[in-house]
Amino acid sequence: MIESFAQHTEKHMKKVVIDPVTRVEGHGKVTIIQDDDGHIDRTRLLIVEFRGFERFIQGRPYWEAPVVVQRLCGICPVSHHLAAAKAMDVIVGLGPEGLSPTAEKMRRLMHYGQIMESHALHFYYLCSPDLLFGFDSDVLKRNVLAVAAEYPDLAYQGIMLRKYGQEIIKTTAGKKIHGTGAIPGGINKNLSIEERDRHLKDIDQIIDWSRAAVELVKKIHSQNPEHYDNFASFDSNHLSLVRSDGALDLYHGNLRAVDKQGGKIFDQVDNADYLDYLGEEVKSWSYMKFPFIRKLGKRKGWYRVGPLARLNCCDFIPSPLAQKEFEEFRAYTGGKPNNFSLHYHWARMIEMLHSAEMIKELLNDKDMQGTELVRKGKKTGEGVGLLEAPRGTLFHHYKVNDNDQITMCNLIVSTTNNNEPMNSAVAKVADQYLEGQQINETLLNFVEVAIRAYDPCLSCATHALGKMPLMVKLQDRRGRTIHSLSRG
């Protein structure tokens, strides 16, 4: 929507509203304030819906948390399922290192299935129309059906990659969406030989398609590197989990944060100590909080999470094909952090390849047929569970009373961590492409392209049902409609 209004100054201002942002999970809107001369006054990515799960879960027995909280989202429920289960492992006296080998590896297999299907969904279904046809392509082409019509083999690969990840989830969690596989202290089943062989049958093809996806992103980038490097890019801090040896680890690790030059802000921070290093700012115009690194303060301490941040924080990837791609990725910026926003897609496909390699390794691991599924320790009253969800670092923190009831829940989801970066991306695009321009539907898509690079899951961040139609109206001072655009 484009509205006109007068401020206290004589200059007339227009408010451009993208409501909702499309081809993302959940509901959010963008507001851009522009004067009559086309100058951008300010921009905001607004998350206007309320998420209440931190209250809903209070009073429930702790063992229900892994099943209940995953209802935050139908896109990445496995991430919430496992993060809650990891927190409950601490509650029952274990922690990640205390699980049986079978339980830990079954959870990892489930998680790599989630990473694969989520990355495939985002790249092939949501982002490929922009990347293949151009940000300014006809609106009728900016959808997955157009991709399927013009690139049928590519669309098929995307469908099959997502399907394979979902089948891994079904095997390990019991269902493709909202499963019950992880329980406090372990897992409720192992991997049968029949299940193993069924998944092994296709894994080499899945790896080949994942490698092809990485090559596709590099090819698209090579066609116009200056555009892709500069679009919505800015320097930032980065945060993720890393293994004790600095390796990429999507299931478990300690926190590391680096600055724009790659210098370590902090390293190997235990999951339970996250509040000593990170804070959350509240702003009146959004239900989504703004996390920051306490040491740097609210203004300079914001950071990025997700595939780009993970590849900027880790020292290496512990699988050979992905490691080779990682070396090329890091070499592109001379070993320094990659702050190019559209390179999220490149990093995301490298992670999908890594997930495929790790799935093959786990399927061939004999521990997967073990029979020790659950362990118990001495119950405690507080637990924190972190992992790297597809969209970035995910925090689950719970307190439990003597009656086994949850009394406190704090969730910092991946999209919340990326709140300030997404706002910065919107501001950058407005400055690059909208300044001095008559805003139209094509230019609005540039804003959405910047947001989609982060693969935001706004339903996770707010727990809201979205609406997809978009109406853009330009009105005069008396409220009369001069021009309108509609979509959906």
VMD Tcl script that draws the C-alpha trace (Angstrom):
set ca {
  {0.00 0.00 0.00}
  {1.25 3.51 -0.80}
  {-0.28 6.23 1.34}
  {0.32 9.99 1.35}
  {0.42 12.11 4.49}
  {1.87 15.39 5.77}
  {4.25 15.59 8.72}
  {4.90 18.63 10.91}
  {7.20 20.00 8.22}
  {5.87 21.40 4.96}
  {7.34 18.54 3.00}
  {4.81 15.96 1.92}
  {5.59 12.31 2.74}
  {4.41 9.02 1.23}
  {4.20 5.76 3.11}
  {4.80 2.64 1.04}
  {3.58 -0.56 2.69}
  {4.32 -4.10 1.49}
  {1.73 -6.15 3.34}
  {2.34 -9.03 3.48}
  {5.87 -9.83 2.32}
  {5.42 -12.75 -0.09}
  {7.26 -16.03 -0.65}
  {8.33 -16.24 2.99}
  {6.93 -18.37 5.80}
  {4.55 -16.35 7.97}
  {3.34 -12.76 7.93}
  {5.29 -9.51 8.04}
  {5.14 -6.17 6.30}
  {7.55 -3.45 5.21}
  {6.99 0.29 5.62}
  {9.01 2.81 3.59}
  {8.59 6.54 4.18}
  {9.40 8.60 1.07}
  {8.97 12.33 0.35}
  {7.58 13.86 -2.84}
  {11.10 14.14 -4.26}
  {11.59 10.38 -3.89}
  {14.04 10.61 -0.99}
  {13.86 7.78 1.55}
  {13.21 9.04 5.08}
  {13.12 5.70 6.95}
  {12.27 2.04 6.50}
  {11.02 -0.70 8.78}
  {10.33 -4.42 8.61}
  {7.31 -4.81 10.86}
  {6.35 -8.02 12.63}
  {2.88 -7.19 13.86}
  {1.55 -10.53 15.10}
  {1.95 -11.91 18.61}
  {3.56 -15.23 19.48}
  {2.42 -16.62 22.83}
  {4.15 -19.97 23.16}
  {6.43 -18.76 25.93}
  {3.25 -18.36 27.99}
  {1.22 -21.27 26.57}
  {3.81 -23.79 27.71}
  {3.90 -22.62 31.33}
  {2.26 -25.10 33.67}
  {2.72 -28.04 31.31}
  {4.85 -31.03 32.39}
  {8.36 -30.72 31.03}
  {8.22 -33.92 29.00}
  {5.50 -32.38 26.80}
  {7.74 -29.52 25.65}
  {9.43 -31.24 22.66}
  {6.03 -32.08 21.16}
  {4.12 -28.92 22.09}
  {6.58 -26.17 21.15}
  {7.20 -27.52 17.65}
  {3.68 -26.28 16.87}
  {5.35 -22.90 16.59}
  {5.94 -23.78 12.97}
  {5.03 -26.23 10.22}
  {8.15 -25.37 8.23}
  {10.91 -26.20 10.72}
  {9.17 -28.12 13.55}
  {12.11 -30.52 13.84}
  {14.35 -27.64 14.93}
  {12.04 -26.70 17.80}
  {11.42 -30.37 18.61}
  {15.15 -31.05 18.98}
  {16.07 -27.77 20.72}
  {13.38 -28.42 23.34}
  {14.51 -32.04 23.69}
  {18.10 -30.88 24.22}
  {16.93 -28.53 26.98}
  {14.94 -31.37 28.54}
  {18.06 -33.59 28.42}
  {19.61 -31.10 30.85}
  {16.45 -31.16 33.00}
  {16.70 -34.96 33.35}
  {20.38 -34.68 34.24}
  {22.17 -35.54 31.01}
  {22.95 -32.87 28.46}
  {23.98 -33.57 24.84}
  {27.12 -35.49 25.79}
  {25.16 -37.81 28.05}
  {22.94 -39.41 25.41}
  {23.56 -42.89 24.09}
  {25.33 -43.02 20.70}
  {22.15 -44.32 19.07}
  {20.00 -41.50 20.48}
  {22.42 -38.75 19.53}
  {22.96 -40.05 16.00}
  {19.26 -40.63 15.36}
  {18.59 -37.03 16.37}
  {21.39 -35.84 14.09}
  {19.93 -37.80 11.19}
  {16.54 -36.21 11.85}
  {18.14 -32.77 11.95}
  {20.08 -33.21 8.69}
  {16.84 -34.32 7.05}
  {15.25 -31.07 8.26}
  {18.15 -28.95 6.97}
  {17.96 -30.62 3.56}
  {14.22 -30.31 3.04}
  {14.08 -26.74 4.37}
  {17.00 -25.51 2.26}
  {15.52 -27.19 -0.83}
  {12.13 -25.61 -0.15}
  {13.59 -22.16 0.23}
  {15.93 -22.24 -2.74}
  {13.87 -24.04 -5.37}
  {10.35 -22.97 -4.38}
  {10.77 -19.45 -2.99}
  {13.99 -17.89 -4.30}
  {14.78 -19.53 -7.62}
  {12.19 -17.44 -9.56}
  {14.09 -14.26 -8.64}
  {17.50 -15.78 -9.29}
  {16.62 -17.47 -12.58}
  {14.35 -14.85 -14.15}
  {15.68 -11.67 -12.55}
  {14.44 -9.47 -9.74}
  {12.61 -7.27 -12.23}
  {10.98 -10.10 -14.19}
  {7.27 -10.15 -14.93}
  {5.25 -10.83 -11.80}
  {3.56 -13.81 -13.49}
  {6.94 -15.54 -13.78}
  {7.99 -15.04 -10.17}
  {6.71 -18.38 -8.89}
  {7.68 -22.03 -8.77}
  {5.20 -22.97 -11.52}
  {7.08 -20.78 -13.97}
  {10.33 -22.44 -12.88}
  {8.79 -25.86 -13.49}
  {7.64 -24.81 -16.96}
  {10.98 -23.37 -18.07}
  {13.38 -25.52 -16.03}
  {11.54 -28.84 -15.50}
  {14.65 -30.82 -14.54}
  {15.60 -28.24 -11.94}
  {12.10 -28.19 -10.46}
  {12.09 -31.99 -10.31}
  {15.40 -32.02 -8.46}
  {14.08 -29.51 -5.94}
  {10.97 -31.57 -5.32}
  {12.94 -34.77 -4.88}
  {15.54 -33.20 -2.57}
  {12.78 -31.89 -0.34}
  {10.95 -35.21 -0.46}
  {14.08 -37.11 0.54}
  {14.62 -34.86 3.56}
  {10.99 -35.30 4.59}
  {11.28 -39.08 4.34}
  {14.32 -38.98 6.64}
  {12.27 -36.96 9.12}
  {9.38 -39.42 8.90}
  {11.70 -42.34 9.59}
  {13.36 -40.74 12.60}
  {10.49 -38.68 14.07}
  {7.48 -40.81 13.12}
  {5.84 -38.12 10.96}
  {7.05 -35.62 8.37}
  {5.56 -32.74 10.38}
  {5.26 -32.54 14.17}
  {6.81 -35.91 14.99}
  {7.55 -37.42 18.39}
  {10.95 -39.07 17.91}
  {13.03 -37.08 20.42}
  {12.14 -37.44 24.10}
  {13.90 -36.19 27.26}
  {17.04 -38.25 27.59}
  {17.03 -39.83 24.16}
  {14.94 -41.11 21.28}
  {11.94 -43.45 20.98}
  {13.24 -45.71 18.19}
  {16.35 -46.77 16.34}
  {16.93 -47.15 12.60}
  {15.97 -50.53 11.21}
  {18.01 -52.26 8.50}
  {15.05 -51.98 6.13}
  {14.81 -48.23 6.72}
  {18.55 -47.83 6.30}
  {18.62 -49.65 2.98}
  {15.61 -47.73 1.65}
  {17.33 -44.41 2.25}
  {20.75 -45.57 1.09}
  {19.30 -46.54 -2.26}
  {18.90 -42.89 -3.32}
  {21.55 -41.05 -1.29}
  {24.21 -40.89 -4.01}
  {21.73 -39.25 -6.38}
  {20.77 -36.81 -3.62}
  {24.43 -35.90 -3.15}
  {24.85 -35.35 -6.89}
  {21.81 -33.07 -7.03}
  {23.10 -31.14 -4.01}
  {26.43 -30.61 -5.74}
  {24.56 -29.41 -8.83}
  {22.65 -26.91 -6.68}
  {25.91 -25.40 -5.45}
  {27.14 -25.13 -9.03}
  {23.89 -23.47 -10.09}
  {24.23 -20.76 -7.46}
  {27.83 -20.11 -8.50}
  {26.79 -19.94 -12.17}
  {24.01 -17.44 -11.44}
  {26.46 -15.33 -9.42}
  {29.10 -15.42 -12.15}
  {26.70 -13.90 -14.67}
  {26.60 -10.59 -12.78}
  {28.94 -10.73 -9.77}
  {28.97 -6.99 -9.10}
  {25.18 -6.91 -8.79}
  {25.00 -9.96 -6.53}
  {27.85 -8.79 -4.35}
  {26.47 -5.30 -3.80}
  {22.75 -6.02 -3.50}
  {21.57 -5.33 0.08}
  {25.08 -5.99 1.42}
  {26.60 -4.45 4.53}
  {29.22 -5.27 7.15}
  {28.05 -7.06 10.27}
  {28.89 -9.34 13.14}
  {28.07 -13.03 12.79}
  {27.07 -15.68 15.34}
  {26.72 -19.46 15.29}
  {27.52 -22.68 17.09}
  {30.85 -24.32 16.31}
  {32.35 -27.61 17.42}
  {35.15 -27.54 20.01}
  {37.70 -27.76 17.16}
  {36.01 -24.93 15.24}
  {34.16 -27.18 12.77}
  {30.67 -26.51 11.47}
  {28.21 -28.48 13.61}
  {24.52 -27.97 12.97}
  {23.28 -30.11 15.89}
  {25.52 -29.14 18.79}
  {28.42 -26.89 19.69}
  {29.39 -23.79 21.64}
  {28.69 -20.19 20.68}
  {31.15 -18.17 18.63}
  {30.71 -14.59 17.41}
  {32.99 -12.82 14.94}
  {33.12 -9.22 13.75}
  {33.15 -7.96 10.17}
  {36.90 -8.60 9.91}
  {36.71 -12.10 11.37}
  {38.01 -11.20 14.80}
  {36.47 -13.28 17.58}
  {34.15 -11.31 19.84}
  {33.69 -14.41 22.00}
  {34.32 -18.09 21.46}
  {33.33 -21.49 22.86}
  {30.62 -20.04 25.10}
  {28.63 -22.78 26.81}
  {24.97 -22.95 25.82}
  {23.84 -22.39 29.40}
  {25.71 -19.06 29.57}
  {24.10 -17.41 26.54}
  {22.37 -14.71 28.61}
  {25.72 -13.47 29.87}
  {26.70 -12.64 26.28}
  {23.43 -11.82 24.48}
  {20.61 -9.43 25.29}
  {17.24 -8.71 23.69}
  {15.99 -5.20 22.96}
  {12.26 -4.48 22.72}
  {10.95 -1.83 20.32}
  {7.41 -0.46 20.38}
  {6.69 -1.02 16.68}
  {7.41 -4.77 16.51}
  {6.46 -7.90 18.43}
  {9.81 -9.39 17.42}
  {12.74 -8.58 19.70}
  {16.15 -7.29 18.63}
  {18.99 -9.46 20.02}
  {22.46 -7.97 20.48}
  {25.90 -8.85 21.84}
  {26.08 -7.28 25.28}
  {29.78 -6.46 25.00}
  {29.12 -4.25 21.96}
  {25.82 -2.73 23.09}
  {22.47 -2.37 21.35}
  {23.62 -0.07 18.56}
  {26.69 -2.00 17.39}
  {26.04 -5.45 18.84}
  {23.48 -6.85 16.38}
  {24.57 -9.83 14.31}
  {23.56 -12.19 11.54}
  {22.81 -15.90 11.91}
  {22.07 -18.66 9.40}
  {24.07 -20.26 6.58}
  {26.12 -17.15 5.76}
  {26.99 -16.56 9.43}
  {27.78 -20.24 10.03}
  {30.29 -20.32 7.18}
  {31.79 -17.08 8.44}
  {32.16 -18.41 11.98}
  {33.39 -21.97 11.44}
  {36.96 -22.99 10.56}
  {36.06 -25.95 8.36}
  {33.25 -28.29 7.35}
  {33.69 -31.94 8.40}
  {32.61 -33.56 5.12}
  {34.85 -33.66 2.03}
  {32.62 -32.33 -0.77}
  {31.19 -29.49 1.29}
  {34.65 -28.66 2.62}
  {35.94 -28.24 -0.92}
  {33.08 -25.84 -1.68}
  {33.67 -24.05 1.62}
  {37.29 -23.40 0.67}
  {36.15 -21.74 -2.56}
  {33.50 -19.77 -0.66}
  {36.05 -18.42 1.81}
  {38.64 -17.74 -0.87}
  {36.19 -15.41 -2.63}
  {36.63 -12.84 0.16}
  {40.27 -13.65 0.88}
  {39.41 -15.57 4.03}
  {37.59 -12.67 5.66}
  {33.89 -12.89 6.55}
  {31.56 -12.79 3.58}
  {29.14 -9.90 4.14}
  {27.36 -10.18 0.78}
  {23.70 -10.79 1.61}
  {22.83 -12.73 -1.56}
  {25.65 -15.15 -0.78}
  {23.26 -16.63 1.78}
  {22.05 -18.73 -1.16}
  {25.57 -20.00 -1.90}
  {26.18 -20.85 1.75}
  {22.75 -22.50 2.02}
  {23.44 -24.88 -0.85}
  {26.85 -25.78 0.60}
  {25.03 -26.70 3.81}
  {22.54 -28.79 1.87}
  {25.45 -30.70 0.32}
  {27.00 -31.16 3.77}
  {23.69 -32.49 5.08}
  {23.49 -35.03 2.25}
  {27.02 -36.22 3.03}
  {26.27 -36.51 6.75}
  {23.05 -38.42 6.07}
  {25.03 -40.98 4.09}
  {27.61 -41.27 6.86}
  {24.96 -41.74 9.54}
  {22.98 -44.26 7.51}
  {26.12 -46.42 7.35}
  {26.84 -46.07 11.09}
  {26.18 -49.31 13.02}
  {25.27 -47.34 16.14}
  {21.99 -46.52 14.40}
  {20.79 -50.06 15.14}
  {21.66 -49.81 18.84}
  {19.10 -50.68 21.45}
  {19.98 -48.21 24.22}
  {17.63 -45.38 23.40}
  {17.08 -43.46 26.66}
  {19.26 -42.54 29.62}
  {18.46 -40.72 32.84}
  {20.45 -38.72 35.36}
  {19.71 -36.54 38.36}
  {16.88 -34.13 37.63}
  {17.63 -30.39 37.63}
  {15.40 -27.34 37.53}
  {16.72 -25.53 34.48}
  {17.81 -26.44 30.96}
  {19.04 -24.67 27.83}
  {19.03 -26.28 24.39}
  {20.67 -24.72 21.32}
  {21.10 -25.91 17.77}
  {21.53 -24.51 14.29}
  {18.11 -24.47 12.68}
  {17.96 -24.03 8.89}
  {17.58 -20.27 9.34}
  {20.14 -19.85 12.14}
  {20.90 -20.32 15.81}
  {17.87 -21.37 17.86}
  {17.65 -20.92 21.64}
  {15.29 -22.83 23.96}
  {15.49 -22.10 27.70}
  {13.20 -23.60 30.36}
  {12.79 -23.70 34.14}
  {10.88 -26.49 35.88}
  {9.49 -26.66 39.44}
  {9.36 -29.58 41.88}
  {6.05 -30.70 40.38}
  {7.73 -31.15 36.98}
  {5.84 -28.16 35.58}
  {7.45 -25.63 33.28}
  {7.54 -22.23 35.02}
  {9.61 -20.22 32.52}
  {10.27 -20.46 28.80}
  {12.45 -18.16 26.68}
  {12.73 -18.77 22.95}
  {15.03 -16.84 20.63}
  {14.30 -18.14 17.16}
  {16.57 -17.77 14.16}
  {14.49 -15.08 12.47}
  {14.49 -13.03 15.67}
  {18.29 -13.11 15.66}
  {18.18 -11.79 12.09}
  {15.66 -9.05 12.87}
  {18.06 -6.09 12.72}
  {19.95 -7.46 9.69}
  {16.70 -7.81 7.76}
  {15.78 -4.24 8.66}
  {19.23 -3.16 7.50}
  {18.72 -5.05 4.24}
  {15.44 -3.24 3.61}
  {17.10 0.11 4.29}
  {20.00 -0.77 1.99}
  {17.72 -1.70 -0.91}
  {15.64 1.43 -0.38}
  {18.80 3.50 -0.55}
  {20.17 1.62 -3.58}
  {17.07 1.29 -5.74}
  {14.15 3.33 -4.42}
  {15.83 6.68 -3.71}
  {14.41 9.26 -6.12}
  {12.26 6.68 -7.91}
  {8.54 6.40 -8.47}
  {7.93 3.20 -6.57}
  {6.19 0.42 -8.49}
  {5.54 -3.29 -8.06}
  {8.86 -4.28 -9.63}
  {10.87 -2.15 -7.23}
  {8.89 -3.51 -4.29}
  {10.04 -6.98 -5.28}
  {13.64 -5.82 -4.81}
  {12.79 -5.23 -1.14}
  {11.30 -8.70 -0.85}
  {14.34 -10.28 -2.54}
  {16.54 -8.80 0.21}
  {14.30 -10.19 2.95}
  {13.97 -13.61 1.30}
  {17.76 -14.04 1.27}
  {17.49 -14.61 5.03}
  {14.80 -17.27 4.58}
  {12.76 -15.72 7.40}
  {10.22 -17.86 9.19}
  {7.90 -15.18 10.52}
  {5.46 -17.75 11.88}
  {8.28 -18.99 14.12}
  {9.06 -15.47 15.24}
  {5.44 -14.48 15.89}
  {3.27 -17.61 15.59}
  {0.69 -16.15 13.25}
  {-1.27 -17.22 10.21}
  {-0.34 -15.16 7.16}
  {-2.35 -13.73 4.29}
  {-0.84 -13.62 0.86}
  {-2.65 -10.91 -1.21}
  {-0.88 -7.56 -1.62}
  {-2.58 -4.27 -2.53}
  {-0.47 -1.16 -3.23}
  {-2.33 2.18 -3.40}
  {-1.08 5.69 -4.14}
  {-3.35 8.34 -2.64}
  {-3.38 12.12 -2.72}
  {-3.61 14.34 0.35}
  {-7.39 14.04 0.42}
  {-7.22 10.26 0.45}
  {-8.30 9.82 -3.16}
  {-6.73 6.86 -4.95}
  {-4.54 7.98 -7.84}
  {-3.08 4.60 -8.75}
  {-3.23 1.06 -7.39}
  {-1.48 -2.26 -7.88}
  {-2.66 -5.63 -6.64}
  {-1.12 -9.05 -6.31}
  {-2.41 -12.40 -5.20}
}
mol new
graphics top color blue
foreach p $ca { graphics top sphere $p radius 0.5 }
foreach p [lrange $ca 0 end-1] q [lrange $ca 1 end] { graphics top cylinder $p $q radius 0.2 }
display resetview
